[in-house]
Amino acid sequence: TLVKKKDTTTLTVQFENNTGKWRDDQIWVTGYGRNAIGEWCYLNKDGTAIPITAGTTSKDWSFRFSDVDPEWGLQCKDFSSGRIYFTCGDEPVTMNAVIDANGNIGVAQPNMAIENDANAYKYFDWIEFTAGGVLYVNTTQVDAFTFPIVVADYAEDGMGGYEWKKSVGITKSRKEVFEAWDAWTDIYPHYKN
């Protein structure tokens, strides 16, 4: 059953945990992006965009799957584009609010090219989206892969319900993906690590 979209909402997100390993209270959600006036904001558990302030971290901006109201999901308001990170385990992905040379707030994201990045041993992945009239979304699994994510897009059908538009993502299990990668890199060994 799909959650209903509120009239004041730009985007409604409904989560479904199919990991078979992690409970909903062990999966963290960290959403951030820009609001309509271009401020960096994070999403709280009801979907409200809260401006990010200096000295805060993603631990301040994150919540668990189990914190989301199952009747309404995440109702994103005043949020035009962003990323939603999912982290399995004891704590959310680590990101920091930073201030640039002009005094503007920014977000230092995970960087796996840095050997001692705080996220090096965390199970996290993310989606990117732009919303407002038309939804553009991708699972970013061309950039990195930790676990499968599928995003399904539904739109109001004009009769009080919703119709499916499309789905993107990986439907195979994590194990199947890594087995396929290992088989492929056996053929093309120059792609290993």
N, C-alpha and C positions, 0 to 999 in steps of 0.2 A: 504494500500500500504506500502510495506516495504522500508525503506531507504537503499541505496546502501552502501556496504562496500568498503572503500578505500583500495588500495593495501598495504598501509603502516600501516594498522590497525590490532591490535591483536583481538579486540572485538568491535562490533558495538552494541550500546544500543539505542533502540527506546522506548520512554515513551508514555503511553496512560493513560489518567486520566479518570477513570470510577467511581469516588467517588460519583458523583451526588451532592456533597456538597461543595467541595473545588475547586476553580478556579486554573488554571495552575500557576498563579502568587502567589498563596498561598501555593504551594507545593515546598518544598526545597529539593535539591539533594546534598548529601555530600558523595563523593566517595573518598576512600583512600585505600592504599595498598602498595605493594612493586613493584619497577621497576626491570628490568633485573639484576641490580647489587646489589639488596637487600636494597636500600634506601626506607624509608617511604616517600610516595608521596601522594598528593591529585590530583584529576582529576579536571581540569578546564572545562568550559562549552563546549569546543570543543573536550575534551577527552585527552588532553595532560597531562602527569604525571609531576607534579611540586614538587620538593623536599620540604618536610615540614621543616620549620625552627623553632628554639626555640622561645618561646614567642608568637607564633601564636595560633589561635583557629579555630574551625570549622566554625565560622562566616567568617573567611578569606578564607576558602576553599569551601564555598557553593555557589550554584546558584539556581535559580528557574526553574521549568519546562518550563516556558514561555521564558527563556533565551536560550534554546536549539534550534538550527537551525532545523526546521521541515523537511527540505530537506535531511539533513545528520545525524541527531540524534547525539548521543555521540560516537565519533570515538576514542576508547581507544587505545593509542599508548604506547608501552614500559611499559606495565602494566601486570604483570604475574598473580597476585592474589590480592584479596581485598574484600572490602565490599562497598556497596552503600546503604546509609541510605536515607530514604524518611521521611520528616517531614511535617505535615499539620499545617499551622498556620502562626503566625507573624514572627517567627525566626526559624533557623535550629536547629537541635539537637546540644547540647553543648559537645564538646570534646576539649581537650587541648594537645598541643605539650609538651612533657616532656623530660627531659634529665636524663638518668640513671647514675649509679655510674661510668660507663666507658666512659661517655661523648657521648653516642649514643642517637639519637632522638627516641622517642617512642610516642604513642598516648594513652592518658587516655580516655577510652571509657565510655559510659553511664553504670551505675551500679544501677539497681533498688533495690538492696539489701541495699543500703545506703539511709536512709530515706530522707535526704536533698539533694539528687542528683539534679542537675540543670534541669534534664530532667523528673523529677517525674510527671509533669503535661502536658507534651508534647505528641502529637500524632505522634509517630515515629515507624518505622519498617525498616528492612533491608534485603538485599540479600548478600550472600557470593559467590565468584566464584574463579575459577582457569582457566585461558585461555592459549592457545598456542597449536595448533594442535587439541586437544579435549577440549570441554568446560565442566567443572564440576560446577554446580550451585545449590544452595538451597535457599529457602526463609526463613530459620532459624526460622520458626514458630513453631518449637519444643522447642525453647528456650524462646520465648515470642510471644505474639500476640497483635497487636493493630488494624490492618486493613488487609483485604485480599490483597495478592499480587500473581499474576500469572506471571511466566516467560516462554516464548515460545522460543525454540531453533530452528533456521533455519540454513541451511548450503548451500553454493553455489552448484548448481546442475550441473555445468560444461557446461551449455548452456546459461549462462548469466543471469540466474534467481536463485531462491532459493527454497529449499524444506523444509517443516516442518519436524523436527526430533522428538521433544517431548515437552510437557508442564508440568510444576510442579507448585504447589501452591494451593490456596483455591479459588474456584469459587463462593462460597456462599457469601452473603452480610455480613457485620460486625454484623448487627442485628441478622441474622440467626445463625451465629457462637455463639454469646453470649446466645441466646435462647437455643441452643443445649447444651452449657456448663452448663447453669442453670438447665436444665432437667437432665443432667447426674450427676451433683453434688447433686441433690435431692435424687438420688438413692445411691450415694456414698458420703455422707456428709463429710467424713474425708478429701476430696480433696478441700473443700471450703476454700478459702484464706489460 
